[in-house]
Amino acid sequence: MTENDPRFSAAFWDRRYRSTSQVWSGEPNPALVGEVSSLAPGTALEVGCGEGADAIWLAGQGWQVTGVDFSARALDRAAGHTPADLAGRTTWQQADIRDWQPGEGPLHDLVTASFLHFPAPVRRQVFAALAARVAPGGHLVIVGHHPGDLDTAMPRPPEPGLFYTADDLAADLPGHAWEVITRTARPRTATTPDGTPVTVHDTVLTARRTR
């Protein structure tokens, strides 16, 4: 597995989105909802936005949201799913976040990414670039699959290097001063492709940039 793995390409995800009318549930990520609901709305950057459910939910809560994905097909769907009354609160941007550099781009009150999984060196680079876009006083929220899920019946790629704990994420926070608010492996019930219920865990990190 390398960063040039086709699974990490826009072409791969464009094909996946073309292969079915809906890839994701269309519902916002419960972990994100739980972490963000108490925050005062401002500007938000949601990376790996897919079909737009999280970004649209944020816009509905009063955030001014930029949703970023490297799949043009996903962004077309996100724009199509956006209610007319929220269109003015959402911007859709195509970009390969692996090319982002820390310190480039505007700062946001909230930067979030859910279930972005790259090889560890690429993950650290990408998340450092995301953290660098958090404004002082703003929040970084990252949700992902916990490595413990590899020991369950839930199908996951048998590649431990793709997964991370909240401690991993906290240890990699770059540069600025951070207050870690949530650092956990949050259990939830999921269903395997054959219909079997199974408990999996979401890695959740929420950190506030203090200056």
Stockholm file with secondary structure:
# STOCKHOLM 1.0

chainA/1-211         MTENDPRFSAAFWDRRYRSTSQVWSGEPNPALVGEVSSLAPGTALEVGCGEGADAIWLAGQGWQVTGVDFSARALDRAAGHTPADLAGRTTWQQADIRDWQPGEGPLHDLVTASFLHFPAPVRRQVFAALAARVAPGGHLVIVGHHPGDLDTAMPRPPEPGLFYTADDLAADLPGHAWEVITRTARPRTATTPDGTPVTVHDTVLTARRTR
#=GR chainA/1-211 SS CCTTCGGGSHHHHHHHHHTSSCSSCSSCCHHHHHHHTTSCCCEEEEESCTTSHHHHHHHHTTCEEEEEESCHHHHHHHHHHSCGGGGGGEEEEECCGGGCCTTCSCCEEEEEEESCCCCHHHHHHHHHHHHTTEEEEEEEEEEEECGGGGGSSSCCCSCGGGCCCHHHHHHTCCSSCEEEEEEEEEEEEEECTTSCEEEEEEEEEEEEECC
#=GC SS_cons         CCTTCGGGSHHHHHHHHHTSSCSSCSSCCHHHHHHHTTSCCCEEEEESCTTSHHHHHHHHTTCEEEEEESCHHHHHHHHHHSCGGGGGGEEEEECCGGGCCTTCSCCEEEEEEESCCCCHHHHHHHHHHHHTTEEEEEEEEEEEECGGGGGSSSCCCSCGGGCCCHHHHHHTCCSSCEEEEEEEEEEEEEECTTSCEEEEEEEEEEEEECC
//
